Amino acid sequence: MALTKKKSHFKKIIVSIIVGFVAVAFIGSFAFRNTPQRGKAANIAVVNRVPISISSDSLFANLYREFQEEERQEGENAEMTEEKNRELLRKALDTVIQRTLILQYAEKEGITVNKEAVLASIIKKGYYASPEKSFDEERYNKTPESDKQNIFESEKEQLIINVFIDEHFGSPGISELELKSFFQFMDYGKKIQYVFLRYDDIPDEVLRSFYNENSKLFEKVHAAHILIKNDEKLAEDILKEVASNPEKFEEIARQSSEDTTKDKGGDLGWFYRKDMVPEFSEAAFKLQKGEISPIVKSPFGYHVIKALDNVKVESFNEALYRIKQEYISEHKDEVEKNVASTSKDILGEASVNPAGFNAIIKKQGLKATKTDYITIQGQYILNEEKNIPLFELMNNEYLIELVFKTGMEQVGGPIKTQDGEIIFKVIDEKQFDQAEYEKSKDYITNIYRNLKWNNLFNDWYIHEMNNSKIVDNFNQFYPTGG
């Protein structure tokens, strides 16, 4: 079992333990697509000699269905891919393993609950309620014994888990020093002044010349296709059908295509030549509006393509972003060399004369931009935010790290990104504000208590994982790409 990975799963699955789950059988299929791809193992996992079953009425199966339903509701009509399905199956197994470890630990510690407490909890949660009664004896009597037993056992387990959590973690104490340190961590930030030397900051006349000399790069076509991945004979039959009934192309695509565009009748929208594999583009760009291609073989399978519009060339202004992309792609070394040279010149002067940062930048025909306070998480401090977040800076871990290593009124950089290079100067540093601390104390306390609770539980959980014998057969049942 890959124990080093369990910490990443923790935050996702702890909610299942706190909320609780009743293991009663659901109507419907439990499957990875249709049926599990079983390996030689008898159980999907074994935790300290306790097997975890994959049967349709198991906790694993029921959790999987619960997570699948949550995903469906959150994503509305989003397609359930095999990758996502496998992720939910993995999440269900991790949750069962975690619950099993807690219950095993609770048993060793002698944590238990009496029958009366379990029955009271079942009634309180309304498992046998009716519109008129909190406990409907008739409904209770009609419930199959196996379901009643499952409900009782599951509720008992959940109460034991709750007792374990309360006894071992409860509400963690927080000192004033801890809270102030956490507040400073959240509220501390630096303001910088920066210049972004972008690779795509290319003279207009250079771009226009490139556009005129490479017009085919900026042609677009609007097409639809039907993809058959492995069956050439089927593709040929479909070609005959659409050739005879071109007006039914969309309908046939919805019925027969094996591509994700099938729900759109195969419509790929407008695309450039380089957006598709060469075999596909070569065929698509030869078609006139309404024409249908012969079978086109590509690494993805067999395509039948229909042109929905004639090929068009975008104007310079329409294609400007694409022109810059293509120019940079073809002149990568030259563009990067020019930016690096300018960056070196600015940094060389500004490092010995930080006070002249603006004048040095201006001499290069550039202008510096100021930020609000940036936190060490790479975001603006919420109550200080005045500007729209600078997306060219945010989430750049190297920039943030260097900013917080650079002293006041000092210059740092260059930070290389996929779009260019950044040079900055630290211009302000936020100090501890007692009034702000008092105002946000309750809010900060709740956040910090939750974080501390999670860390305490996580430490316990990792310790139990490392000291348990866990056989994980997940990949035998659900191999990647299987």
Contacts in CASP RR format, 6 or more apart in sequence:
PFRMAT RR
TARGET T0000
AUTHOR 0000-0000-0000
METHOD contacts of the structure
MODEL  1
MALTKKKSHFKKIIVSIIVGFVAVAFIGSFAFRNTPQRGKAANIAVVNRV
PISISSDSLFANLYREFQEEERQEGENAEMTEEKNRELLRKALDTVIQRT
LILQYAEKEGITVNKEAVLASIIKKGYYASPEKSFDEERYNKTPESDKQN
IFESEKEQLIINVFIDEHFGSPGISELELKSFFQFMDYGKKIQYVFLRYD
DIPDEVLRSFYNENSKLFEKVHAAHILIKNDEKLAEDILKEVASNPEKFE
EIARQSSEDTTKDKGGDLGWFYRKDMVPEFSEAAFKLQKGEISPIVKSPF
GYHVIKALDNVKVESFNEALYRIKQEYISEHKDEVEKNVASTSKDILGEA
SVNPAGFNAIIKKQGLKATKTDYITIQGQYILNEEKNIPLFELMNNEYLI
ELVFKTGMEQVGGPIKTQDGEIIFKVIDEKQFDQAEYEKSKDYITNIYRN
LKWNNLFNDWYIHEMNNSKIVDNFNQFYPTGG
1 465 0 8 1.000
1 470 0 8 1.000
1 471 0 8 1.000
1 472 0 8 1.000
2 472 0 8 1.000
3 462 0 8 1.000
3 465 0 8 1.000
3 466 0 8 1.000
6 94 0 8 1.000
6 461 0 8 1.000
6 462 0 8 1.000
6 465 0 8 1.000
7 458 0 8 1.000
7 462 0 8 1.000
9 91 0 8 1.000
9 94 0 8 1.000
10 454 0 8 1.000
10 457 0 8 1.000
10 458 0 8 1.000
10 461 0 8 1.000
11 454 0 8 1.000
12 91 0 8 1.000
12 94 0 8 1.000
13 91 0 8 1.000
13 94 0 8 1.000
13 95 0 8 1.000
13 98 0 8 1.000
14 98 0 8 1.000
14 454 0 8 1.000
14 457 0 8 1.000
16 63 0 8 1.000
16 95 0 8 1.000
16 98 0 8 1.000
16 99 0 8 1.000
17 95 0 8 1.000
17 98 0 8 1.000
17 99 0 8 1.000
17 102 0 8 1.000
17 161 0 8 1.000
17 165 0 8 1.000
18 165 0 8 1.000
20 158 0 8 1.000
20 161 0 8 1.000
21 59 0 8 1.000
21 62 0 8 1.000
21 63 0 8 1.000
21 66 0 8 1.000
21 154 0 8 1.000
21 158 0 8 1.000
22 127 0 8 1.000
22 150 0 8 1.000
22 151 0 8 1.000
22 154 0 8 1.000
22 155 0 8 1.000
23 57 0 8 1.000
23 58 0 8 1.000
23 59 0 8 1.000
23 62 0 8 1.000
23 150 0 8 1.000
23 153 0 8 1.000
23 154 0 8 1.000
24 57 0 8 1.000
24 62 0 8 1.000
24 147 0 8 1.000
24 150 0 8 1.000
24 151 0 8 1.000
24 154 0 8 1.000
25 56 0 8 1.000
25 57 0 8 1.000
25 62 0 8 1.000
25 147 0 8 1.000
25 150 0 8 1.000
26 62 0 8 1.000
26 65 0 8 1.000
28 65 0 8 1.000
30 56 0 8 1.000
30 61 0 8 1.000
30 64 0 8 1.000
30 65 0 8 1.000
32 82 0 8 1.000
32 85 0 8 1.000
32 86 0 8 1.000
32 89 0 8 1.000
32 477 0 8 1.000
32 478 0 8 1.000
33 82 0 8 1.000
33 85 0 8 1.000
36 54 0 8 1.000
36 477 0 8 1.000
36 478 0 8 1.000
37 477 0 8 1.000
37 478 0 8 1.000
37 479 0 8 1.000
37 482 0 8 1.000
38 476 0 8 1.000
38 477 0 8 1.000
39 473 0 8 1.000
39 476 0 8 1.000
39 477 0 8 1.000
40 476 0 8 1.000
41 471 0 8 1.000
41 473 0 8 1.000
41 476 0 8 1.000
41 477 0 8 1.000
42 51 0 8 1.000
43 51 0 8 1.000
43 52 0 8 1.000
43 53 0 8 1.000
43 54 0 8 1.000
43 473 0 8 1.000
44 52 0 8 1.000
44 53 0 8 1.000
44 54 0 8 1.000
44 60 0 8 1.000
44 93 0 8 1.000
44 473 0 8 1.000
44 474 0 8 1.000
44 477 0 8 1.000
45 51 0 8 1.000
45 52 0 8 1.000
45 93 0 8 1.000
45 96 0 8 1.000
45 97 0 8 1.000
45 470 0 8 1.000
45 471 0 8 1.000
45 472 0 8 1.000
45 473 0 8 1.000
45 474 0 8 1.000
46 52 0 8 1.000
46 469 0 8 1.000
46 470 0 8 1.000
46 471 0 8 1.000
46 473 0 8 1.000
47 97 0 8 1.000
47 100 0 8 1.000
47 101 0 8 1.000
47 104 0 8 1.000
47 468 0 8 1.000
47 469 0 8 1.000
47 470 0 8 1.000
48 100 0 8 1.000
48 101 0 8 1.000
48 104 0 8 1.000
48 468 0 8 1.000
48 469 0 8 1.000
48 470 0 8 1.000
49 469 0 8 1.000
50 100 0 8 1.000
50 104 0 8 1.000
52 58 0 8 1.000
52 59 0 8 1.000
52 60 0 8 1.000
52 93 0 8 1.000
52 96 0 8 1.000
52 97 0 8 1.000
52 100 0 8 1.000
53 60 0 8 1.000
54 60 0 8 1.000
54 61 0 8 1.000
54 477 0 8 1.000
55 61 0 8 1.000
57 150 0 8 1.000
59 96 0 8 1.000
59 99 0 8 1.000
59 154 0 8 1.000
60 92 0 8 1.000
60 93 0 8 1.000
60 96 0 8 1.000
61 92 0 8 1.000
63 91 0 8 1.000
63 92 0 8 1.000
63 95 0 8 1.000
63 96 0 8 1.000
64 88 0 8 1.000
64 89 0 8 1.000
64 92 0 8 1.000
67 88 0 8 1.000
67 91 0 8 1.000
67 92 0 8 1.000
68 80 0 8 1.000
68 85 0 8 1.000
68 88 0 8 1.000
71 80 0 8 1.000
71 84 0 8 1.000
71 88 0 8 1.000
72 80 0 8 1.000
79 260 0 8 1.000
82 481 0 8 1.000
82 482 0 8 1.000
86 478 0 8 1.000
86 480 0 8 1.000
89 474 0 8 1.000
89 478 0 8 1.000
90 474 0 8 1.000
90 478 0 8 1.000
93 472 0 8 1.000
93 474 0 8 1.000
97 470 0 8 1.000
98 461 0 8 1.000
99 157 0 8 1.000
99 161 0 8 1.000
101 461 0 8 1.000
101 464 0 8 1.000
101 465 0 8 1.000
101 468 0 8 1.000
102 161 0 8 1.000
102 164 0 8 1.000
103 157 0 8 1.000
103 160 0 8 1.000
103 161 0 8 1.000
105 164 0 8 1.000
105 464 0 8 1.000
106 112 0 8 1.000
106 160 0 8 1.000
106 161 0 8 1.000
106 163 0 8 1.000
106 164 0 8 1.000
109 164 0 8 1.000
111 160 0 8 1.000
111 163 0 8 1.000
111 164 0 8 1.000
111 167 0 8 1.000
112 160 0 8 1.000
113 156 0 8 1.000
113 159 0 8 1.000
113 160 0 8 1.000
113 163 0 8 1.000
117 159 0 8 1.000
118 152 0 8 1.000
118 155 0 8 1.000
118 156 0 8 1.000
118 159 0 8 1.000
119 152 0 8 1.000
121 155 0 8 1.000
121 158 0 8 1.000
121 159 0 8 1.000
122 128 0 8 1.000
122 151 0 8 1.000
122 152 0 8 1.000
122 155 0 8 1.000
123 129 0 8 1.000
123 134 0 8 1.000
123 135 0 8 1.000
124 134 0 8 1.000
125 155 0 8 1.000
126 134 0 8 1.000
126 135 0 8 1.000
127 151 0 8 1.000
128 135 0 8 1.000
128 136 0 8 1.000
128 137 0 8 1.000
128 139 0 8 1.000
128 140 0 8 1.000
128 143 0 8 1.000
129 135 0 8 1.000
129 136 0 8 1.000
129 139 0 8 1.000
130 136 0 8 1.000
130 138 0 8 1.000
130 139 0 8 1.000
140 148 0 8 1.000
165 457 0 8 1.000
168 460 0 8 1.000
169 453 0 8 1.000
169 456 0 8 1.000
169 457 0 8 1.000
169 460 0 8 1.000
170 453 0 8 1.000
171 449 0 8 1.000
171 453 0 8 1.000
172 449 0 8 1.000
172 452 0 8 1.000
172 453 0 8 1.000
172 456 0 8 1.000
173 449 0 8 1.000
173 452 0 8 1.000
174 445 0 8 1.000
174 448 0 8 1.000
174 449 0 8 1.000
174 452 0 8 1.000
178 448 0 8 1.000
179 441 0 8 1.000
179 444 0 8 1.000
179 445 0 8 1.000
179 448 0 8 1.000
180 432 0 8 1.000
180 437 0 8 1.000
182 444 0 8 1.000
182 447 0 8 1.000
182 448 0 8 1.000
183 432 0 8 1.000
183 437 0 8 1.000
183 440 0 8 1.000
183 441 0 8 1.000
183 444 0 8 1.000
184 432 0 8 1.000
185 376 0 8 1.000
186 375 0 8 1.000
186 381 0 8 1.000
186 444 0 8 1.000
186 447 0 8 1.000
187 375 0 8 1.000
187 381 0 8 1.000
187 430 0 8 1.000
187 432 0 8 1.000
187 433 0 8 1.000
187 436 0 8 1.000
187 437 0 8 1.000
188 375 0 8 1.000
188 376 0 8 1.000
188 430 0 8 1.000
188 432 0 8 1.000
189 373 0 8 1.000
189 374 0 8 1.000
189 375 0 8 1.000
189 376 0 8 1.000
189 381 0 8 1.000
189 429 0 8 1.000
189 430 0 8 1.000
190 373 0 8 1.000
190 374 0 8 1.000
190 403 0 8 1.000
190 404 0 8 1.000
190 426 0 8 1.000
190 428 0 8 1.000
190 429 0 8 1.000
190 430 0 8 1.000
191 370 0 8 1.000
191 371 0 8 1.000
191 372 0 8 1.000
191 373 0 8 1.000
191 374 0 8 1.000
191 426 0 8 1.000
191 427 0 8 1.000
191 428 0 8 1.000
191 429 0 8 1.000
192 370 0 8 1.000
192 371 0 8 1.000
192 374 0 8 1.000
192 403 0 8 1.000
192 424 0 8 1.000
192 425 0 8 1.000
192 426 0 8 1.000
192 427 0 8 1.000
193 357 0 8 1.000
193 358 0 8 1.000
193 368 0 8 1.000
193 369 0 8 1.000
193 370 0 8 1.000
193 371 0 8 1.000
193 424 0 8 1.000
193 425 0 8 1.000
193 427 0 8 1.000
194 368 0 8 1.000
194 369 0 8 1.000
194 371 0 8 1.000
194 393 0 8 1.000
194 422 0 8 1.000
194 423 0 8 1.000
194 424 0 8 1.000
194 425 0 8 1.000
195 346 0 8 1.000
195 361 0 8 1.000
195 366 0 8 1.000
195 367 0 8 1.000
195 368 0 8 1.000
195 369 0 8 1.000
195 422 0 8 1.000
195 423 0 8 1.000
195 424 0 8 1.000
196 369 0 8 1.000
196 392 0 8 1.000
196 419 0 8 1.000
196 420 0 8 1.000
196 421 0 8 1.000
196 422 0 8 1.000
197 339 0 8 1.000
197 342 0 8 1.000
197 343 0 8 1.000
197 346 0 8 1.000
197 366 0 8 1.000
197 414 0 8 1.000
197 420 0 8 1.000
197 421 0 8 1.000
197 422 0 8 1.000
197 423 0 8 1.000
198 339 0 8 1.000
198 419 0 8 1.000
198 420 0 8 1.000
199 328 0 8 1.000
199 335 0 8 1.000
199 336 0 8 1.000
199 339 0 8 1.000
199 419 0 8 1.000
199 420 0 8 1.000
200 324 0 8 1.000
200 325 0 8 1.000
200 327 0 8 1.000
200 328 0 8 1.000
200 419 0 8 1.000
202 324 0 8 1.000
202 327 0 8 1.000
202 328 0 8 1.000
202 335 0 8 1.000
206 327 0 8 1.000
207 316 0 8 1.000
207 320 0 8 1.000
207 323 0 8 1.000
207 324 0 8 1.000
207 327 0 8 1.000
208 316 0 8 1.000
210 323 0 8 1.000
210 326 0 8 1.000
210 327 0 8 1.000
211 218 0 8 1.000
211 316 0 8 1.000
211 319 0 8 1.000
211 323 0 8 1.000
214 326 0 8 1.000
215 313 0 8 1.000
216 273 0 8 1.000
217 272 0 8 1.000
217 273 0 8 1.000
217 274 0 8 1.000
217 322 0 8 1.000
217 326 0 8 1.000
218 272 0 8 1.000
218 313 0 8 1.000
218 314 0 8 1.000
218 319 0 8 1.000
218 322 0 8 1.000
218 323 0 8 1.000
218 326 0 8 1.000
219 272 0 8 1.000
219 273 0 8 1.000
219 285 0 8 1.000
219 311 0 8 1.000
219 312 0 8 1.000
219 313 0 8 1.000
219 314 0 8 1.000
220 270 0 8 1.000
220 271 0 8 1.000
220 272 0 8 1.000
220 311 0 8 1.000
220 312 0 8 1.000
220 313 0 8 1.000
220 314 0 8 1.000
221 270 0 8 1.000
221 271 0 8 1.000
221 284 0 8 1.000
221 285 0 8 1.000
221 287 0 8 1.000
221 307 0 8 1.000
221 309 0 8 1.000
221 310 0 8 1.000
221 311 0 8 1.000
221 312 0 8 1.000
222 268 0 8 1.000
222 269 0 8 1.000
222 270 0 8 1.000
222 307 0 8 1.000
222 308 0 8 1.000
222 309 0 8 1.000
223 268 0 8 1.000
223 269 0 8 1.000
223 271 0 8 1.000
223 284 0 8 1.000
223 287 0 8 1.000
223 305 0 8 1.000
223 306 0 8 1.000
223 307 0 8 1.000
223 308 0 8 1.000
224 249 0 8 1.000
224 250 0 8 1.000
224 253 0 8 1.000
224 261 0 8 1.000
224 264 0 8 1.000
224 265 0 8 1.000
224 266 0 8 1.000
224 267 0 8 1.000
224 268 0 8 1.000
224 269 0 8 1.000
224 305 0 8 1.000
224 306 0 8 1.000
224 308 0 8 1.000
225 253 0 8 1.000
225 257 0 8 1.000
225 259 0 8 1.000
225 261 0 8 1.000
225 266 0 8 1.000
225 268 0 8 1.000
225 280 0 8 1.000
225 303 0 8 1.000
225 304 0 8 1.000
225 305 0 8 1.000
225 306 0 8 1.000
226 235 0 8 1.000
226 238 0 8 1.000
226 242 0 8 1.000
226 249 0 8 1.000
226 252 0 8 1.000
226 253 0 8 1.000
226 256 0 8 1.000
226 257 0 8 1.000
226 259 0 8 1.000
226 266 0 8 1.000
226 303 0 8 1.000
226 304 0 8 1.000
227 257 0 8 1.000
227 258 0 8 1.000
227 259 0 8 1.000
227 300 0 8 1.000
227 301 0 8 1.000
227 302 0 8 1.000
227 303 0 8 1.000
228 234 0 8 1.000
228 235 0 8 1.000
228 238 0 8 1.000
228 256 0 8 1.000
228 257 0 8 1.000
228 258 0 8 1.000
228 301 0 8 1.000
228 302 0 8 1.000
229 258 0 8 1.000
229 300 0 8 1.000
229 301 0 8 1.000
229 302 0 8 1.000
230 301 0 8 1.000
231 302 0 8 1.000
232 295 0 8 1.000
232 297 0 8 1.000
232 302 0 8 1.000
234 256 0 8 1.000
235 295 0 8 1.000
235 302 0 8 1.000
235 303 0 8 1.000
235 304 0 8 1.000
236 295 0 8 1.000
238 252 0 8 1.000
238 256 0 8 1.000
238 304 0 8 1.000
239 292 0 8 1.000
239 294 0 8 1.000
239 295 0 8 1.000
239 304 0 8 1.000
241 248 0 8 1.000
241 252 0 8 1.000
242 248 0 8 1.000
242 249 0 8 1.000
242 252 0 8 1.000
242 292 0 8 1.000
242 304 0 8 1.000
242 306 0 8 1.000
243 292 0 8 1.000
245 252 0 8 1.000
246 290 0 8 1.000
246 292 0 8 1.000
246 306 0 8 1.000
249 265 0 8 1.000
249 292 0 8 1.000
249 306 0 8 1.000
250 265 0 8 1.000
250 266 0 8 1.000
250 267 0 8 1.000
251 265 0 8 1.000
253 261 0 8 1.000
253 262 0 8 1.000
253 265 0 8 1.000
253 266 0 8 1.000
254 262 0 8 1.000
254 263 0 8 1.000
254 265 0 8 1.000
254 266 0 8 1.000
256 262 0 8 1.000
257 265 0 8 1.000
257 266 0 8 1.000
259 266 0 8 1.000
259 300 0 8 1.000
261 267 0 8 1.000
261 268 0 8 1.000
267 308 0 8 1.000
269 308 0 8 1.000
270 309 0 8 1.000
272 322 0 8 1.000
273 281 0 8 1.000
273 285 0 8 1.000
274 281 0 8 1.000
275 281 0 8 1.000
276 284 0 8 1.000
277 298 0 8 1.000
277 299 0 8 1.000
277 300 0 8 1.000
279 296 0 8 1.000
279 297 0 8 1.000
279 298 0 8 1.000
280 296 0 8 1.000
280 298 0 8 1.000
280 303 0 8 1.000
280 305 0 8 1.000
283 293 0 8 1.000
283 294 0 8 1.000
283 296 0 8 1.000
283 303 0 8 1.000
283 305 0 8 1.000
284 293 0 8 1.000
284 305 0 8 1.000
284 307 0 8 1.000
285 311 0 8 1.000
286 293 0 8 1.000
287 293 0 8 1.000
287 305 0 8 1.000
287 306 0 8 1.000
287 307 0 8 1.000
288 307 0 8 1.000
288 310 0 8 1.000
289 307 0 8 1.000
289 308 0 8 1.000
289 309 0 8 1.000
289 310 0 8 1.000
290 306 0 8 1.000
290 307 0 8 1.000
290 308 0 8 1.000
291 306 0 8 1.000
291 307 0 8 1.000
292 304 0 8 1.000
292 305 0 8 1.000
292 306 0 8 1.000
293 303 0 8 1.000
293 304 0 8 1.000
293 305 0 8 1.000
293 306 0 8 1.000
295 302 0 8 1.000
295 303 0 8 1.000
295 304 0 8 1.000
296 302 0 8 1.000
296 303 0 8 1.000
296 304 0 8 1.000
296 305 0 8 1.000
297 303 0 8 1.000
314 322 0 8 1.000
316 323 0 8 1.000
327 335 0 8 1.000
328 335 0 8 1.000
339 420 0 8 1.000
339 421 0 8 1.000
340 414 0 8 1.000
340 421 0 8 1.000
342 364 0 8 1.000
343 414 0 8 1.000
343 421 0 8 1.000
343 423 0 8 1.000
344 414 0 8 1.000
345 364 0 8 1.000
346 360 0 8 1.000
346 361 0 8 1.000
346 364 0 8 1.000
346 423 0 8 1.000
347 411 0 8 1.000
347 412 0 8 1.000
347 413 0 8 1.000
347 414 0 8 1.000
347 423 0 8 1.000
349 360 0 8 1.000
350 356 0 8 1.000
350 357 0 8 1.000
350 360 0 8 1.000
350 411 0 8 1.000
350 423 0 8 1.000
350 425 0 8 1.000
351 411 0 8 1.000
351 412 0 8 1.000
353 360 0 8 1.000
354 409 0 8 1.000
354 410 0 8 1.000
354 411 0 8 1.000
354 425 0 8 1.000
355 409 0 8 1.000
357 368 0 8 1.000
357 411 0 8 1.000
357 425 0 8 1.000
358 368 0 8 1.000
361 367 0 8 1.000
361 368 0 8 1.000
368 425 0 8 1.000
369 390 0 8 1.000
370 427 0 8 1.000
371 380 0 8 1.000
371 387 0 8 1.000
371 390 0 8 1.000
371 393 0 8 1.000
372 380 0 8 1.000
372 381 0 8 1.000
372 384 0 8 1.000
372 385 0 8 1.000
372 386 0 8 1.000
372 387 0 8 1.000
373 380 0 8 1.000
373 381 0 8 1.000
373 384 0 8 1.000
373 428 0 8 1.000
373 430 0 8 1.000
374 380 0 8 1.000
374 381 0 8 1.000
374 393 0 8 1.000
374 400 0 8 1.000
374 403 0 8 1.000
375 381 0 8 1.000
376 400 0 8 1.000
376 404 0 8 1.000
377 400 0 8 1.000
378 393 0 8 1.000
378 394 0 8 1.000
378 395 0 8 1.000
378 396 0 8 1.000
378 400 0 8 1.000
379 389 0 8 1.000
379 394 0 8 1.000
380 387 0 8 1.000
380 389 0 8 1.000
381 430 0 8 1.000
383 436 0 8 1.000
384 430 0 8 1.000
392 417 0 8 1.000
392 419 0 8 1.000
392 422 0 8 1.000
393 399 0 8 1.000
393 422 0 8 1.000
396 415 0 8 1.000
396 417 0 8 1.000
396 422 0 8 1.000
398 415 0 8 1.000
399 415 0 8 1.000
399 422 0 8 1.000
399 424 0 8 1.000
402 412 0 8 1.000
402 413 0 8 1.000
402 415 0 8 1.000
403 424 0 8 1.000
403 426 0 8 1.000
406 412 0 8 1.000
406 424 0 8 1.000
406 426 0 8 1.000
407 426 0 8 1.000
408 426 0 8 1.000
408 427 0 8 1.000
408 428 0 8 1.000
408 429 0 8 1.000
409 425 0 8 1.000
409 426 0 8 1.000
409 427 0 8 1.000
410 425 0 8 1.000
410 426 0 8 1.000
411 423 0 8 1.000
411 424 0 8 1.000
411 425 0 8 1.000
412 423 0 8 1.000
412 424 0 8 1.000
412 425 0 8 1.000
413 421 0 8 1.000
413 422 0 8 1.000
413 423 0 8 1.000
413 424 0 8 1.000
414 421 0 8 1.000
414 422 0 8 1.000
414 423 0 8 1.000
415 421 0 8 1.000
415 422 0 8 1.000
415 423 0 8 1.000
415 424 0 8 1.000
437 444 0 8 1.000
END
